[in-house]
Amino acid sequence: MIKGILIFALLACCLQAVQAQIVNNIEAEVIGSRIQVSFTLQSATPVDLTMSWSDNDGLSFYPCMTVSGDLTNQASGTKTIIWDCGKDGIIMGSFIFKITYIDAVDYHVAMPVTEPAEIENIREQEDDPVIESLPVVSPRITDTIPDQDIIRSPNTPPNKSQFLLMVGGAAGYPISYSITAGFLSGKWGGYAKFKSNFASKGDAIMAGPADAFYIEGFSRMGRFSVSAGINRQITDHLLFYAGIGYGSRWVQWKTLSDKLVTIDTLSFSGIDPELGLALKTGKFLIGAGVSALFGTQTVVEANLSIGLIF
């Protein structure tokens, strides 16, 4: 059983339409990995009830997927909806709930209008932590949201996986190019990245700049790294990423005797961490970040990338 679920705020919703559907006497408690919401429904006609949640102050709502209780063909009376948020992968947050009813004519959604009611006095029992009490919220009635503002995809889960693919470049020495593949499952995900300037490394001995005479102006450089990391969706339009991997850089010069020498003071390998942000606009991503190769020397690079998320 999931322990320590924290619900910092709960905002009650109410309903009103031509038939005078109203929700009041709202109470809620956290029981183990579930949230139980109880209320009184006044409705002139039978309605179907759904509940959705938001953890960004109502900017976007997601349907509560794993629910039970009084949901379909409901008339007036005391009702209870139980959301098994643990099964939906939601175990911590500050939530606002929105209750929606569906009749035979159209959708009607209530605006959240009351102040958050803080849940306090969390105590540990034998099996699950239970909220001892929640202050009764007295919502005031408001008009319903116009049809164009209604969420019409209640079957889309909040943790639906998305995949991303990006290509980019790194402004370092030398300039290199990258390809990134990753995913998001809910707000968290991961990625893998390959970066190189695709230069071919010829057969060469390892030496220092003072060990031979070199052809002036000739230099061959290579850059390579592989890394993996995590993605985190901060807002609907902004992603953060951070990763670490292994990288290398090499520099070769040609001698007067037409031999290649790998310059030991300029060639090294080591850990290759990075971090950055990606702006999400529809299905398009624009990323910017910084990485650093740490070895016998340190090389810092600025990274830019573009791609798709789908």
ChimeraX attribute file (.defattr): number of C-alpha atoms within 10 A of each C-alpha:
attribute: neighborCount
match mode: 1-to-1
recipient: residues
	/A:1	8
	/A:2	13
	/A:3	13
	/A:4	16
	/A:5	23
	/A:6	18
	/A:7	19
	/A:8	15
	/A:9	19
	/A:10	22
	/A:11	23
	/A:12	30
	/A:13	27
	/A:14	27
	/A:15	27
	/A:16	20
	/A:17	14
	/A:18	6
	/A:19	10
	/A:20	12
	/A:21	20
	/A:22	20
	/A:23	27
	/A:24	21
	/A:25	14
	/A:26	23
	/A:27	19
	/A:28	23
	/A:29	19
	/A:30	23
	/A:31	17
	/A:32	21
	/A:33	24
	/A:34	21
	/A:35	20
	/A:36	17
	/A:37	19
	/A:38	19
	/A:39	18
	/A:40	16
	/A:41	22
	/A:42	20
	/A:43	19
	/A:44	13
	/A:45	14
	/A:46	17
	/A:47	20
	/A:48	15
	/A:49	18
	/A:50	20
	/A:51	22
	/A:52	19
	/A:53	21
	/A:54	20
	/A:55	16
	/A:56	14
	/A:57	14
	/A:58	16
	/A:59	9
	/A:60	13
	/A:61	20
	/A:62	21
	/A:63	21
	/A:64	23
	/A:65	19
	/A:66	14
	/A:67	20
	/A:68	12
	/A:69	14
	/A:70	17
	/A:71	17
	/A:72	13
	/A:73	12
	/A:74	18
	/A:75	17
	/A:76	16
	/A:77	11
	/A:78	16
	/A:79	18
	/A:80	18
	/A:81	19
	/A:82	22
	/A:83	22
	/A:84	21
	/A:85	19
	/A:86	18
	/A:87	14
	/A:88	16
	/A:89	12
	/A:90	15
	/A:91	17
	/A:92	15
	/A:93	14
	/A:94	17
	/A:95	21
	/A:96	22
	/A:97	23
	/A:98	24
	/A:99	20
	/A:100	21
	/A:101	21
	/A:102	16
	/A:103	13
	/A:104	9
	/A:105	6
	/A:106	8
	/A:107	16
	/A:108	21
	/A:109	24
	/A:110	24
	/A:111	20
	/A:112	21
	/A:113	14
	/A:114	16
	/A:115	13
	/A:116	16
	/A:117	16
	/A:118	13
	/A:119	19
	/A:120	15
	/A:121	10
	/A:122	15
	/A:123	11
	/A:124	13
	/A:125	9
	/A:126	5
	/A:127	11
	/A:128	17
	/A:129	19
	/A:130	20
	/A:131	21
	/A:132	13
	/A:133	14
	/A:134	17
	/A:135	12
	/A:136	13
	/A:137	19
	/A:138	16
	/A:139	20
	/A:140	15
	/A:141	18
	/A:142	15
	/A:143	13
	/A:144	17
	/A:145	13
	/A:146	11
	/A:147	12
	/A:148	7
	/A:149	9
	/A:150	14
	/A:151	15
	/A:152	10
	/A:153	9
	/A:154	15
	/A:155	10
	/A:156	12
	/A:157	15
	/A:158	20
	/A:159	15
	/A:160	10
	/A:161	14
	/A:162	13
	/A:163	15
	/A:164	18
	/A:165	18
	/A:166	20
	/A:167	19
	/A:168	18
	/A:169	19
	/A:170	23
	/A:171	14
	/A:172	15
	/A:173	14
	/A:174	17
	/A:175	15
	/A:176	21
	/A:177	19
	/A:178	20
	/A:179	17
	/A:180	19
	/A:181	18
	/A:182	19
	/A:183	19
	/A:184	22
	/A:185	16
	/A:186	16
	/A:187	16
	/A:188	17
	/A:189	18
	/A:190	19
	/A:191	20
	/A:192	17
	/A:193	19
	/A:194	17
	/A:195	20
	/A:196	21
	/A:197	18
	/A:198	12
	/A:199	13
	/A:200	9
	/A:201	14
	/A:202	12
	/A:203	10
	/A:204	14
	/A:205	13
	/A:206	13
	/A:207	16
	/A:208	13
	/A:209	14
	/A:210	8
	/A:211	11
	/A:212	12
	/A:213	12
	/A:214	19
	/A:215	12
	/A:216	10
	/A:217	7
	/A:218	10
	/A:219	13
	/A:220	17
	/A:221	20
	/A:222	20
	/A:223	22
	/A:224	20
	/A:225	22
	/A:226	17
	/A:227	20
	/A:228	20
	/A:229	18
	/A:230	18
	/A:231	23
	/A:232	18
	/A:233	19
	/A:234	12
	/A:235	14
	/A:236	14
	/A:237	12
	/A:238	16
	/A:239	21
	/A:240	19
	/A:241	22
	/A:242	20
	/A:243	19
	/A:244	20
	/A:245	18
	/A:246	16
	/A:247	23
	/A:248	19
	/A:249	20
	/A:250	19
	/A:251	19
	/A:252	25
	/A:253	23
	/A:254	20
	/A:255	16
	/A:256	12
	/A:257	10
	/A:258	10
	/A:259	14
	/A:260	21
	/A:261	23
	/A:262	24
	/A:263	20
	/A:264	16
	/A:265	14
	/A:266	15
	/A:267	19
	/A:268	18
	/A:269	19
	/A:270	18
	/A:271	16
	/A:272	23
	/A:273	19
	/A:274	21
	/A:275	18
	/A:276	18
	/A:277	21
	/A:278	22
	/A:279	17
	/A:280	19
	/A:281	13
	/A:282	11
	/A:283	10
	/A:284	16
	/A:285	21
	/A:286	19
	/A:287	21
	/A:288	18
	/A:289	18
	/A:290	17
	/A:291	20
	/A:292	19
	/A:293	23
	/A:294	18
	/A:295	16
	/A:296	12
	/A:297	12
	/A:298	13
	/A:299	13
	/A:300	16
	/A:301	20
	/A:302	16
	/A:303	21
	/A:304	21
	/A:305	20
	/A:306	18
	/A:307	19
	/A:308	17
	/A:309	18
	/A:310	12
